[in-house]
């Protein structure tokens, strides 16, 4: 299993008058969202309990997590980490200026377990690079030997280096 990432060549500008420069911008490729029903079926299969019992447990756990998180608790999510309520707000100098309208965003903060972070760190990465026209121009995997393609060297020589990349997928 590997995490899929796309690197898309985009024009980056920092101001209206900036002519900009093309840069490859990486982002995770989004997988399809798994339905709750599929997750419940799989959990029931793995645990040996019926789908109905798993559905009841799932619903109850969701209600408890929602209630406790909205009361301000940091709530454990089994095997994953914890979640809690968080916010972004403006700071003010005077006590009399403190009011709820200073809050700009309410959000959920997730803190993964050490095990989950370690598993994510050890998961292979596959990067697919696309030029500004949408054409696939290269694939990179984190399981390569560390050779870096140097397109500026005569004959397209490769050398070992710090970033792992594979051969170009140009064609």
C-alpha positions in Angstrom: 0.0 0.0 0.0 1.2 3.5 -0.8 0.0 7.0 -0.4 -0.6 8.6 -3.8 0.5 12.2 -4.3 0.2 14.4 -7.4 2.6 17.2 -8.3 0.9 19.7 -10.7 2.8 22.4 -12.5 1.1 25.7 -11.6 1.8 29.4 -12.1 2.5 30.8 -8.6 2.0 34.6 -8.1 2.5 36.5 -4.9 0.9 39.8 -6.0 -1.3 41.1 -8.8 1.8 42.6 -10.6 4.0 39.5 -10.2 4.5 37.7 -13.5 4.8 34.5 -11.4 6.9 31.4 -11.8 5.8 27.8 -12.6 6.3 25.4 -9.8 5.3 21.9 -9.1 2.7 21.9 -6.3 2.2 18.6 -4.4 -1.1 17.5 -2.9 -2.5 14.2 -1.9 -4.7 12.4 -4.4 -8.1 12.2 -2.9 -9.5 8.7 -2.8 -13.2 8.0 -2.9 -15.0 8.5 0.4 -15.9 5.1 2.0 -19.6 4.9 2.9 -20.5 4.4 6.6 -22.2 1.1 5.5 -19.0 -0.3 4.0 -17.0 0.6 7.1 -19.6 -1.0 9.4 -19.7 -4.2 7.2 -15.9 -4.5 7.3 -15.7 -3.8 11.1 -18.5 -6.4 11.7 -16.6 -9.0 9.6 -13.3 -8.3 11.4 -14.8 -8.4 14.9 -17.2 -11.4 14.3 -20.2 -9.5 15.5 -23.4 -9.0 13.4 -23.7 -5.9 11.2 -26.8 -4.8 13.3 -24.8 -4.9 16.6 -21.9 -3.1 14.9 -24.3 -0.4 13.6 -25.7 0.1 17.1 -22.2 0.4 18.6 -21.1 2.7 15.8 -24.1 5.0 16.3 -23.6 5.0 20.1 -19.9 5.7 19.9 -20.5 8.6 17.4 -23.1 10.2 19.7 -20.8 9.9 22.8 -17.8 11.3 20.9 -19.9 14.2 19.6 -21.4 15.0 23.0 -18.0 14.9 24.8 -16.1 16.8 22.2 -18.6 19.6 22.1 -18.4 19.8 25.9 -14.7 20.5 25.6 -13.2 17.1 26.3 -10.3 15.5 24.3 -11.9 12.2 23.2 -10.0 9.0 22.4 -10.6 7.5 19.0 -9.5 3.8 19.2 -6.3 3.1 17.5 -6.2 6.6 15.9 -5.6 9.3 18.5 -7.7 12.0 20.0 -10.0 14.7 18.8 -11.0 17.9 20.5 -12.7 21.2 19.8 -10.5 24.1 18.8 -10.9 27.6 17.5 -9.2 30.6 15.9 -9.9 34.0 17.3 -8.5 37.6 17.3 -6.6 38.7 20.3 -7.6 41.9 22.1 -5.8 44.1 24.6 -8.7 45.1 26.8 -10.9 42.8 28.9 -14.0 44.7 27.9 -13.3 43.9 24.2 -13.5 40.1 24.7 -16.6 38.8 23.0 -17.7 35.7 21.0 -17.6 37.7 17.7 -13.8 37.6 17.9 -14.0 33.8 17.1 -13.4 33.4 13.4 -13.3 29.6 13.1 -14.5 26.6 15.1 -12.8 23.4 14.2 -11.9 19.9 15.2 -8.3 19.2 16.2 -7.1 15.6 15.6 -3.9 14.4 17.3 -2.8 11.0 16.0 -1.2 8.3 18.2 2.5 7.6 18.0 1.7 4.3 16.3 -0.4 5.9 13.6 2.3 8.5 13.0 4.9 5.8 12.7 2.8 3.8 10.3 2.2 6.9 8.2 5.9 7.7 8.2 6.7 4.1 7.0 4.1 4.1 4.2 5.5 4.3 0.7 4.8 7.4 -1.3 4.0 7.5 -5.0 4.1 10.9 -6.8 2.7 11.4 -10.3 3.9 14.7 -11.9 1.8 16.6 -14.4 2.9 19.5 -16.5 0.8 22.7 -16.9 -1.2 21.0 -19.8 -2.2 18.1 -17.6 0.2 15.6 -19.3 1.9 13.1 -17.0 5.6 13.7 -17.2 7.2 11.7 -14.4 6.5 9.2 -11.6 8.5 9.1 -8.4 8.3 6.4 -5.6 9.8 6.5 -2.2 11.0 2.9 -2.7 13.6 3.8 -5.3 17.3 3.5 -4.7 17.9 7.2 -4.3 19.1 7.9 -7.9 18.2 11.3 -9.1 17.7 11.9 -12.8 19.7 14.9 -13.9 18.2 16.2 -17.1 21.0 18.9 -17.4 23.8 16.4 -17.4 25.0 15.1 -20.8 23.1 11.9 -21.7 20.7 12.3 -18.8 23.1 10.8 -16.3 21.9 9.9 -12.8 23.6 10.2 -9.5 22.7 9.2 -5.9 21.4 12.0 -3.8 19.1 12.9 -1.0 15.7 12.8 -2.8 14.5 9.5 -4.1 13.1 9.7 -7.6 12.7 7.2 -10.4 13.2 7.4 -14.1 11.1 9.9 -16.1 7.8 8.6 -17.4 8.0 10.9 -20.4 6.7 9.4 -23.6 
